[in-house]
Amino acid sequence: MPSATYNLFRNAILAEQQVVCSYDGRMRELCPHIIGTNKSGEEVVLAWQFAGESSGKLPQWRCLRLANVRDARARNGRWYEGGSHRAEQTCVSTIDLDINIHVRKLR
């Protein structure tokens, strides 16, 4: 049974909504792209962090373990695609939903 946070991120992908949340003690502004589980079976999301707080430069791709996400909420706003896709993503091992495959190709 998926967590409430998982459902929030999944629904945000389907609606192309941004998610604002706290992760590792920092406020993040994200556009989630791929959700599922990692090799350990943990719920994870690959998201493009376009604003908020970060220990590095923004924007950038983030792999978030959903168990560590706090105070998440979806909001309307510009959808950010993210930067280069030079390497295959390794964040999500078992993909439940990928915006580019499951959402946009159906249009």
C-alpha positions as CSV (number, residue, x, y, z in Angstrom):
1,M,0.0,0.0,0.0
2,P,1.6,3.3,-1.1
3,S,2.2,6.0,1.5
4,A,0.2,9.3,1.5
5,T,3.4,11.0,0.3
6,Y,3.8,8.6,-2.5
7,N,0.2,9.2,-3.6
8,L,0.7,13.0,-3.5
9,F,3.8,12.8,-5.7
10,R,2.2,10.3,-8.1
11,N,-0.9,12.6,-8.5
12,A,1.4,15.6,-9.0
13,I,3.1,13.8,-11.9
14,L,-0.3,12.9,-13.5
15,A,-1.4,16.6,-13.2
16,E,2.0,18.1,-14.0
17,Q,2.1,19.9,-10.7
18,Q,5.0,21.2,-8.7
19,V,5.7,19.8,-5.2
20,V,7.0,21.9,-2.4
21,C,8.4,19.9,0.6
22,S,11.1,19.7,3.2
23,Y,13.9,17.1,2.6
24,D,17.1,16.8,4.6
25,G,16.0,19.9,6.5
26,R,15.8,22.1,3.4
27,M,12.8,23.4,1.6
28,R,12.6,22.1,-2.0
29,E,10.6,23.2,-5.0
30,L,10.4,20.3,-7.4
31,C,8.8,18.9,-10.5
32,P,8.5,15.1,-10.0
33,H,9.2,13.0,-13.2
34,I,9.5,9.3,-12.2
35,I,8.2,7.5,-9.2
36,G,8.5,3.9,-7.9
37,T,10.8,2.0,-5.7
38,N,14.6,1.6,-5.5
39,K,16.6,-1.6,-5.3
40,S,15.9,-1.9,-1.5
41,G,12.1,-1.5,-2.1
42,E,11.9,2.0,-0.7
43,E,9.5,4.5,-2.3
44,V,11.5,7.0,-4.3
45,V,11.0,9.8,-6.8
46,L,13.3,11.4,-9.4
47,A,12.5,15.1,-9.5
48,W,13.9,18.3,-11.0
49,Q,14.6,20.7,-8.2
50,F,14.3,24.2,-9.7
51,A,14.2,26.3,-6.6
52,G,14.4,26.3,-2.8
53,E,17.3,25.4,-0.6
54,S,20.2,23.2,-1.7
55,S,23.7,22.3,-0.7
56,G,24.7,22.6,-4.3
57,K,23.9,24.6,-7.4
58,L,20.3,24.7,-8.7
59,P,18.5,23.6,-10.7
60,Q,19.5,19.9,-10.6
61,W,18.0,16.4,-10.5
62,R,17.2,14.9,-7.1
63,C,16.5,11.4,-6.0
64,L,14.3,11.6,-2.9
65,R,13.5,8.7,-0.5
66,L,9.8,9.5,0.2
67,A,10.1,8.3,3.8
68,N,12.3,11.4,4.4
69,V,10.0,13.9,2.8
70,R,8.1,16.2,5.2
71,D,5.3,18.7,4.7
72,A,4.7,18.0,1.0
73,R,2.1,19.8,-0.9
74,A,1.3,20.0,-4.6
75,R,0.7,23.3,-6.4
76,N,0.1,24.7,-9.8
77,G,2.9,26.4,-11.6
78,R,5.3,26.2,-14.5
79,W,6.4,22.7,-15.3
80,Y,10.2,22.3,-15.5
81,E,11.6,19.5,-17.7
82,G,15.1,19.4,-16.3
83,G,18.4,19.4,-17.9
84,S,20.5,17.0,-19.9
85,H,19.7,13.3,-19.9
86,R,23.2,12.1,-20.8
87,A,23.0,9.2,-18.3
88,E,20.3,6.7,-17.6
89,Q,18.6,7.4,-14.3
90,T,19.5,4.9,-11.4
91,C,17.2,6.4,-8.8
92,V,14.0,4.4,-9.5
93,S,14.6,0.7,-10.1
94,T,11.0,-0.4,-10.4
95,I,9.1,2.4,-12.2
96,D,5.4,2.9,-11.4
97,L,4.9,6.1,-13.3
98,D,7.2,8.1,-15.7
99,I,5.7,11.4,-17.0
100,N,7.4,11.0,-20.4
101,I,6.1,7.4,-21.0
102,H,2.8,7.1,-19.1
103,V,1.5,10.7,-19.2
104,R,2.7,12.6,-22.2
105,K,2.7,9.7,-24.7
106,L,-1.0,9.2,-24.1
107,R,-1.8,12.7,-25.3
